[in-house]
Amino acid sequence: MRSDIQSVHFIGICGTAMASAAAAMKERGYQVSGSDHNIYPPMSTFLEERGIGVSSGYSEQNLRHQPDLVVVGNAISRGNPEAEAVLERKLRYCSLPELLKETFIHGRRSVVVTGTHGKTTTTSLLAWVFECAGLNPSFLIGGIPRNLGQGARFTSSEWFIIEGDEYDTAFFDKRSKFVHYLPEVAIINNLEFDHADIFRSLEDIQIAFQRFINLIPRNGLLLANGDEPNVQRLLSVTHCPIRRFGLGIANDIRGIGLGLRPEASEFFISESRFEVPLIGELNVRNALAVVACARHCGLGDAQIQGAFASFQGVARRMEIRGEAGGISVVDDFGHHPTAIRETVRALRVRFPGRRLWAVFEPRTNTTRRNVFQAELTDALGLADLIVVAEVARLDQLRPDERLNPDKLMQDLRNAGKPAAYLATVDAIVDHVGSGARAGDVVCVFSNGGFGGIHGKLLERLGASATGI
C-alpha cells in the first residue's frame, strides 16, 4: 500500500470479503468508510462493532471526504453514482482482488483453491488443518466455516489460504479474480461450464484457468483432480510441478477403500487412513485435495487426521436447519446441476431410506438460462419430489436464452417424479407443508436467502405436526 494512502472507501462494503478487508484495513490504522444498498446483519453488525461507518445507498455525497483510495466491489457496475464520481474526479481506485494482492497476499505463501464445485468446503477444511497445526493462517473463504466462525481473517502468518473464484474481478477488470492471488500452491478441484453471463463456453473457462496456472512459480505446485476430463487439457505445462489427486488408478494421491456412512466418510491413501465428518464421495474428493496440499506444505498425516476429526463443516453446505414433525429441513448452497446431483447422492447416504424433496431456486445467471435445461432435469430427478421456484428475472433474458420451466416440469413428470413450479415462497411452503410426511427430508437448494424459506418451512411443518 502506498504511503500516501490514509483513507479508504469501499463501494459495496457489506459483502463478506469486502467487510472483512475493510475491518483489516481499519485494524492497520487506515480511515475506513463504506456504502451499500443492502445493509443488514450479520455484516452490518460486524462493521458497526469495528467502528466502521456505512452509508445506506450509493451517492456521490459518500465520497465528499475525498478518500485516498476507493475499493470497488464486484457487483458495482457503470451507472453507480459512486463509481461514476470516482472516474469523473479521477480518484485512485482498485478492485478487491487487487487490494488483497498488494496489501495482504504479497510476500506470503498463497494457497489458492479453485474449481467449479467444492471450493468453499475444501478451503475451509484446509484452513482448519493449518489452524490445528498452529500455523495461524490468513484465509478468505466464500462461506462461514463453523470451526473458524468467520469467512475471512488476516494474520501475520506466512500462509494465506484463499478460495479462488473464476468470476470476473470488477467492471473495469474482466479477468478472473483468482489471477490476482499469487498462487504458490494451486488446487483445481474440477471444472465445468458456469457463469453463462461472462463465459461463452467451457473453452473460455479453461482459458481463464490456463492463465491462472501460468502464474504458479517453478518452486510451487499445481494439484489437479486427475479424474476430471475437463482439467486434463490444462496439465501440459512444464514450468511447475504437477500432482494429481482423485480416485482413479493414475492419480499420484489416490483415495481407496472408501467407506461412505451417514455421519462420516472414510478413505485410505496407501496405508494411511483418513476419516472426515462430511458426507458423500464429493467430500472425499475435497478431503483428498486437502491431504495432498497439507502434506506438500510439511504437515503429517496424524496432524491432518486430527484436524479432520474436529471439523464441523460449513454453513449452508448440507446444513440441517432443523426438524419439525419428524421432517428434516436441509439448507444447501448448490445451484449448479452437478452440485445438486452430488448433494442429493450424499443426502441418500446421510438419510438412508427416507423420502427426499428437492426445492430449487433458479436465480444464478447460469441456471436462469437454458444451458442446463436437460442437466437440471437429470439432477433434480434424483430426488423423490421436486419443487422449483419462479425463475428469477426471466424477463431480462432473451426468449431463446431462458430456462423453460414448463418443459422442466413436464420432463420430470414424464420420468415419474411429482414436480411443481410455484411462484412464491408462501406457495412453496403450503405445497410442501401439505404433502410432506414424517420421515421426509426437504433440501432447499439456493445461493440466496430464498425469502427465509427455511424458517417458514419449519414453522409450517411444526404447525402441521401439532394440528394447528
C-alpha positions in Angstrom: 0.0 0.0 0.0 1.3 3.4 -1.0 2.5 5.5 2.0 0.3 8.5 0.9 -2.9 6.5 1.3 -4.6 7.1 4.7 -8.3 6.8 3.9 -10.1 4.0 2.1 -13.7 3.8 1.0 -15.4 0.6 0.0 -18.3 0.6 -2.5 -20.4 -2.4 -1.8 -18.9 -2.9 1.7 -21.4 -5.4 3.1 -20.1 -8.4 1.1 -18.3 -10.9 3.4 -14.9 -10.4 1.7 -15.3 -6.6 1.4 -16.3 -6.2 5.0 -13.5 -8.4 6.3 -10.9 -6.5 4.2 -12.4 -3.2 5.4 -12.1 -4.3 9.0 -8.5 -5.4 8.4 -7.6 -2.1 6.9 -9.1 -0.3 10.0 -7.0 -2.5 12.3 -3.9 -1.4 10.3 -4.7 2.3 11.1 -6.5 3.4 7.9 -9.6 5.6 8.0 -12.3 3.3 6.5 -15.8 4.1 5.3 -18.2 2.3 3.0 -21.5 2.2 1.3 -24.0 -0.5 0.3 -27.7 -0.7 -0.7 -28.2 -3.9 1.3 -27.2 -3.3 4.9 -28.3 -6.0 7.3 -26.9 -8.4 9.9 -24.5 -10.1 10.2 -22.2 -7.9 8.2 -23.8 -4.6 9.3 -23.2 -5.7 12.9 -19.7 -6.8 12.1 -18.8 -3.4 10.7 -20.6 -1.5 13.4 -18.7 -3.4 16.1 -15.4 -2.3 14.5 -16.4 1.3 14.3 -16.8 1.4 10.5 -19.5 3.8 9.3 -21.6 2.5 6.4 -23.8 4.8 4.3 -27.1 3.3 3.1 -27.4 3.5 -0.6 -25.0 4.9 -3.2 -24.4 8.6 -3.6 -21.7 11.0 -4.7 -22.0 12.5 -1.3 -20.5 9.4 0.2 -17.2 10.5 -1.4 -17.3 14.1 -0.3 -14.3 13.4 2.1 -12.2 12.6 -1.0 -10.8 9.2 0.1 -7.2 8.4 -0.9 -8.3 5.0 -2.3 -11.7 3.6 -3.4 -12.2 -0.2 -3.5 -14.9 -1.0 -6.0 -16.9 -4.2 -5.3 -17.5 -6.9 -7.9 -21.3 -6.2 -8.0 -20.8 -2.5 -8.9 -21.4 -1.5 -12.5 -21.2 1.6 -14.6 -24.1 3.9 -13.7 -23.5 3.5 -10.0 -23.3 7.1 -8.8 -20.2 6.5 -6.7 -18.4 4.6 -9.5 -19.2 7.5 -11.9 -17.9 10.1 -9.4 -14.7 8.1 -8.9 -14.0 8.1 -12.6 -15.1 11.7 -13.1 -12.9 13.0 -10.2 -10.0 10.8 -11.1 -9.9 9.3 -7.6 -7.5 6.4 -7.1 -9.4 3.1 -7.2 -8.9 -0.6 -7.3 -10.8 -3.9 -7.1 -11.0 -6.0 -4.0 -8.7 -8.7 -5.5 -6.1 -6.0 -6.3 -6.3 -4.8 -2.7 -5.9 -8.3 -1.4 -2.9 -9.0 -3.6 -1.0 -5.8 -2.8 -1.9 -5.4 0.9 -2.5 -8.9 2.3 -1.1 -11.6 0.0 2.1 -10.1 -1.4 5.1 -11.7 0.3 3.1 -14.6 1.8 2.8 -18.2 0.8 -0.5 -18.2 -1.0 -2.6 -21.4 -1.4 -5.4 -20.9 -3.8 -8.4 -23.4 -4.1 -10.2 -23.3 -7.4 -12.8 -25.3 -9.3 -16.5 -25.2 -10.2 -17.6 -27.1 -7.1 -16.3 -27.7 -3.6 -14.1 -24.6 -3.3 -15.7 -23.4 0.0 -15.6 -26.7 1.7 -12.1 -27.5 0.6 -10.7 -24.1 1.6 -12.5 -24.3 4.9 -11.1 -27.8 5.7 -7.6 -26.8 4.6 -7.7 -23.6 6.7 -8.8 -25.7 9.7 -5.9 -28.2 9.2 -3.4 -25.3 9.1 -5.1 -23.8 12.2 -4.9 -27.0 14.2 -1.2 -27.3 13.2 -0.6 -24.0 14.9 0.2 -22.1 11.6 -2.4 -19.4 12.3 -3.1 -18.9 8.6 -4.8 -15.9 7.0 -7.8 -17.0 5.0 -10.6 -15.7 2.8 -13.5 -18.1 2.2 -16.8 -17.7 0.4 -18.7 -19.1 3.3 -18.6 -19.4 7.1 -16.6 -22.4 8.5 -18.2 -23.3 11.8 -14.8 -24.0 13.4 -13.4 -20.6 12.5 -16.6 -18.6 12.9 -15.9 -16.2 10.1 -15.2 -16.2 6.4 -12.0 -14.2 6.5 -9.1 -13.4 8.8 -5.8 -11.6 8.2 -2.9 -12.6 10.4 0.9 -12.2 10.4 1.3 -15.8 9.3 3.3 -16.6 6.2 0.4 -18.7 5.0 -2.6 -17.2 3.1 -5.4 -19.7 2.2 -7.9 -18.3 -0.3 -10.9 -19.5 -2.2 -10.2 -18.6 -5.9 -13.2 -17.6 -7.8 -13.1 -17.6 -11.6 -15.8 -14.9 -11.8 -14.7 -11.5 -13.1 -12.9 -9.0 -10.9 -14.7 -5.7 -11.5 -16.5 -3.7 -14.2 -13.0 -2.4 -15.2 -11.2 -5.7 -15.0 -12.8 -8.6 -16.6 -10.1 -11.1 -15.7 -11.0 -13.8 -13.2 -10.5 -12.9 -9.6 -8.0 -15.7 -9.0 -5.4 -14.2 -11.3 -4.6 -11.7 -8.6 -3.9 -14.2 -5.8 -0.2 -15.0 -6.4 -0.6 -18.8 -6.1 2.3 -20.8 -4.7 0.2 -23.9 -4.4 -2.9 -24.1 -6.6 -5.7 -26.6 -6.3 -8.1 -27.3 -9.2 -10.9 -29.4 -7.8 -12.9 -29.8 -11.0 -14.0 -27.7 -14.0 -17.4 -27.4 -15.7 -19.3 -24.7 -17.6 -20.7 -22.0 -15.3 -21.2 -18.2 -15.2 -23.0 -18.0 -18.5 -23.3 -14.2 -18.2 -19.5 -13.8 -18.6 -18.2 -17.0 -20.2 -19.5 -18.1 -23.6 -18.3 -21.7 -23.4 -16.3 -24.3 -21.4 -13.3 -23.4 -23.6 -13.5 -19.8 -22.3 -13.4 -21.0 -18.7 -10.5 -23.3 -19.5 -8.6 -20.4 -20.9 -9.2 -18.4 -17.7 -7.8 -21.4 -15.7 -4.8 -21.7 -18.0 -4.0 -18.1 -17.3 -4.2 -18.8 -13.6 -1.9 -21.9 -13.9 0.6 -19.7 -15.7 1.2 -17.8 -12.5 2.4 -20.7 -10.4 6.1 -20.3 -9.8 8.6 -23.1 -10.6 9.0 -23.8 -6.9 5.3 -24.0 -6.4 2.8 -26.9 -7.1 -0.3 -27.5 -9.1 -2.6 -30.0 -7.5 -5.3 -31.2 -10.0 -8.2 -33.5 -9.9 -6.9 -36.3 -12.1 -10.4 -37.8 -12.6 -11.8 -34.7 -14.2 -11.6 -34.8 -18.1 -12.0 -31.0 -18.4 -8.9 -30.4 -16.3 -6.7 -32.7 -18.2 -6.1 -30.5 -21.2 -4.7 -27.8 -18.8 -2.0 -30.0 -17.4 0.5 -30.0 -20.3 2.8 -27.5 -18.6 6.4 -27.8 -17.6 7.0 -24.6 -15.7 5.9 -26.0 -12.3 5.4 -29.4 -10.7 2.0 -31.1 -11.1 0.4 -33.8 -8.9 -2.9 -35.4 -9.5 -5.4 -36.5 -6.8 -8.5 -38.5 -7.1 -10.0 -42.0 -7.1 -8.6 -43.3 -10.4 -5.6 -45.5 -10.6 -3.5 -43.0 -12.5 -3.5 -40.4 -9.6 -0.5 -39.6 -7.6 -2.6 -39.2 -4.4 -5.3 -41.8 -4.8 -8.2 -42.5 -2.4 -9.0 -46.1 -2.0 -11.2 -48.2 0.3 -14.0 -45.7 0.5 -16.5 -46.0 3.3 -19.5 -43.7 2.9 -21.5 -43.6 6.1 -24.4 -41.3 7.3 -22.1 -39.5 9.8 -18.7 -39.6 8.1 -16.6 -40.6 5.1 -13.5 -42.9 5.3 -10.8 -43.4 2.8 -7.2 -44.6 2.6 -4.2 -43.2 0.8 -1.8 -46.2 0.6 -1.7 -47.4 4.2 -2.8 -44.1 5.8 -6.4 -44.0 6.9 -8.4 -40.8 6.9 -12.0 -40.0 8.2 -13.7 -36.8 7.8 -17.2 -35.9 9.3 -18.5 -34.9 5.9 -20.9 -36.9 3.7 -20.6 -38.4 0.2 -18.0 -39.0 -2.5 -17.8 -35.3 -3.3 -16.4 -34.6 0.1 -13.9 -37.5 -0.2 -12.5 -35.7 -3.2 -12.4 -32.4 -1.3 -10.5 -34.1 1.5 -8.1 -35.7 -0.9 -7.1 -32.3 -2.2 -6.6 -31.1 1.4 -4.4 -34.1 2.3 -2.3 -33.6 -0.9 -1.8 -29.9 -0.1 -1.1 -30.2 3.6 1.5 -33.0 3.0 3.2 -30.7 0.5 3.3 -27.9 3.0 5.0 -30.1 5.6 2.2 -31.4 7.7 2.0 -35.1 8.8 -0.9 -37.5 8.4 -1.6 -37.5 12.1 -1.9 -33.7 12.1 -4.2 -33.8 9.2 -6.5 -36.5 10.6 -6.6 -34.8 14.0 -8.0 -31.7 12.3 -10.4 -33.7 10.2 -11.8 -35.3 13.3 -12.8 -32.0 14.8 -14.1 -30.3 11.6 -17.6 -29.0 11.9 -18.4 -28.2 8.3 -19.5 -25.0 6.6 -22.8 -23.1 6.9 -25.2 -23.7 4.0 -23.4 -26.9 2.8 -25.8 -29.7 3.6 -26.6 -27.8 6.8 -29.5 -29.3 8.8 -31.6 -26.2 9.7 -34.0 -28.1 12.0 -36.6 -30.8 12.3 -40.4 -30.4 12.7 -43.0 -33.1 12.7 -40.3 -35.7 12.0 -39.3 -33.8 8.8 -35.7 -32.6 8.4 -35.1 -29.3 6.6 -31.7 -29.0 5.0 -30.0 -25.9 3.5 -27.6 -26.2 0.7 -25.8 -23.6 -1.5 -26.0 -25.9 -4.5 -27.0 -24.1 -7.7 -25.2 -26.0 -10.5 -26.7 -29.3 -11.7 -23.6 -31.2 -10.8 -23.6 -29.8 -7.3 -27.3 -30.6 -6.9 -26.7 -34.1 -8.2 -23.8 -34.9 -5.9 -25.6 -33.3 -2.9 -28.7 -35.5 -3.5 -26.5 -38.6 -3.7 -24.8 -37.6 -0.4 -28.1 -37.0 1.3 -29.1 -40.5 0.3 -26.2 -41.7 2.3 -26.9 -39.3 5.2 -30.6 -40.2 5.3 -30.9 -43.7 4.0 -34.4 -44.9 3.1 -36.1 -41.5 3.7 -38.2 -39.7 1.1 -36.3 -36.7 -0.3 -37.7 -33.4 -1.5 -35.6 -31.0 -3.7 -36.7 -27.4 -3.5 -34.7 -25.4 -6.0 -34.5 -21.6 -6.7 -33.0 -20.9 -10.2 -31.5 -17.5 -9.5 -27.9 -17.5 -10.8 -27.1 -16.1 -14.2 -26.5 -19.7 -15.5 -29.5 -21.5 -14.1 -31.9 -18.8 -15.3 -30.7 -19.8 -18.8 -31.5 -22.9 -20.8 -27.8 -24.0 -21.0 -28.6 -26.6 -18.3 -32.2 -27.4 -19.2 -31.5 -31.2 -19.6 -28.9 -31.3 -16.8 -31.3 -29.8 -14.3 -33.9 -32.4 -15.1 -31.4 -35.2 -14.5 -30.1 -33.7 -11.3 -33.4 -32.8 -9.7 -34.9 -36.1 -10.9 -32.7 -37.9 -8.4 -34.9 -36.6 -5.6 -38.3 -38.1 -4.9 -40.4 -34.9 -5.1 -39.3 -31.7 -6.7 -40.4 -28.0 -6.3 -38.9 -25.3 -8.5 -39.4 -21.6 -7.6 -40.2 -19.0 -10.2 -37.1 -18.3 -12.3 -35.6 -15.0 -11.2 -35.6 -12.1 -13.6 -36.6 -14.2 -16.5 -37.9 -11.2 -18.4 -34.4 -9.8 -18.5 -33.2 -12.6 -20.8 -34.0 -13.1 -24.5 -36.7 -15.7 -25.0 -34.3 -18.1 -26.7 -31.9 -17.9 -23.7 -34.5 -18.6 -21.0 -34.8 -21.7 -18.9 -38.1 -23.3 -19.8 -39.9 -24.2 -16.5 -42.8 -25.8 -18.3 -40.6 -28.2 -20.1 -38.6 -28.8 -16.9 -41.8 -29.8 -15.1 -43.0 -32.0 -18.0 -39.7 -33.8 -18.3 -39.7 -34.5 -14.6 -43.2 -35.8 -14.6 -42.5 -37.9 -17.6 -39.8 -39.5 -15.6 -42.4 -40.3 -12.9 -41.4 -37.6 -10.5 -44.0 -35.3 -8.8 -42.9 -31.8 -9.7 -44.4 -28.4 -9.1 -43.4 -24.9 -10.4 -44.6 -22.3 -7.9 -44.3 -18.5 -8.0 -43.9 -17.6 -4.3 -42.2 -18.8 -1.2 -45.6 -19.0 0.6 -47.0 -21.2 -2.2 -43.9 -23.5 -1.9 -44.3 -23.7 1.9 -48.0 -24.5 1.6 -47.3 -27.2 -1.1 -44.5 -28.9 0.9 -46.4 -28.5 4.2 -49.5 -30.2 2.8 -47.5 -33.0 1.1 -44.6 -33.8 3.4 -44.9 -36.6 6.0 -42.9 -37.8 9.0 -39.5 -39.1 7.9 -39.2 -36.9 4.9 -36.1 -34.7 4.2 -36.6 -31.4 2.5 -33.4 -29.9 0.9 -33.6 -26.3 -0.2 -31.1 -25.5 -3.0 -30.3 -21.8 -3.3 -27.3 -19.5 -3.3 -29.5 -16.7 -1.9 -31.8 -16.0 1.0 -34.8 -17.5 -0.7 -37.2 -15.3 1.3 -36.4 -17.0 4.6 -38.0 -20.2 3.3 -36.1 -22.5 5.8 -37.7 -20.9 8.8 -41.1 -20.7 7.2 -41.0 -24.4 6.3 -40.0 -25.4 9.8 -42.8 -23.2 11.2 -45.4 -24.7 8.9 -44.2 -28.3 9.3 -44.3 -27.8 13.1 -47.8 -26.4 12.9 -48.9 -29.3 10.7 -47.5 -31.8 13.2 -49.4 -30.2 16.1 -52.6 -30.0 14.1 -52.7 -26.2 14.1 
